Amino acid sequence: MSQFRAACIQNTATRDIQTNIDWVCACIDEAVSGGADFVALPETVGLIEPVNEQIPAATRSEAEDLGLAAFCAKAKQHGITLLVGSQLILEQGKIYNRSFLVDTSGEIRARYDKLHMFDIELKNGESYRESDAIEPGNKAVVVETSLGLLGLSICYDLRFAALYRTLAQAGAEFITIPAAFTQTTGQAHWHTLVRARAIETGAFIVAPNQCGHHCDKRYSFGHSLIVDPWGEVLADGGTEAGIIYADIDTGQVQKVRARIPSLKNERDFTLDHQPPI
């Protein structure tokens, strides 16, 4: 299928896992009513816990994760392809920020563990240490779907252009960037970076983001985006929870890449570090 309707669900997850799940499941129903063939959920869609020390108590294995089970059931119920942006998953004593691609029968087709940990210090006193609680992944992932070849990434990965170059060179026609991008960094960089990744790769970008006040001092930027291979924004979720849609034609990908064949024009090079003058 080269043409399909994509939807991004933009939610405001809190510590109340069941409430989060119920709200998102209702939105999946609504998105399907709106004609969506592919529904994408944000990063850590079932839980925002800003205190690292409290994350282990709220984390379960894949088999026990309530959100994952509910979302897979929705994919099967509606016969849609579903991106579970990510859930925090316990595996062999370690916690992973893991994205899941679920097929129309409700089966998990691909998993991707977030590569780059969000460890930053901002001038306004905000600080985040994702690596204190989460184990980073070590593999880039592309998966063949009925809609086309999909590349997976998560949130802070957005700042590492080489990952997206790798996914595009592997043939990815659309790339997902589920996120819980903070209010501060989102205002500064979200739109620019998402559009840049689309332009650099010549791929569609589907980037569902969380929004609003979660709990404690944690706020997310919103503005879920669907961007075409030329860098044009097809849909923007604004600042409120809800759903955005865009019609995608993956046939545009090859047309854009033929027009500006930067993936083919790339050359190997070495760095000549000159001494000071």
Secondary structure by P-SEA (a helix, b strand, c coil): ccbbbbbbbbbbcccaaaaaaaaaaaaaaaaaaacccbbbbccccccccccccccccccccccccaaaaaaaaaaaaabbbbbcccccccccccccbbbbbbcccccccccccccccccccccccccccccccbbbbcbbbbbbccccbbbbbcccccccaaaaaaaaaacccbbbbbccccaaaaaccaaaaaaaaaaaccbbbbbbbccccccccccccccccccccccccccccccccbbbbbbbcccaaaaaaaaccccccbbbbbbbccccc
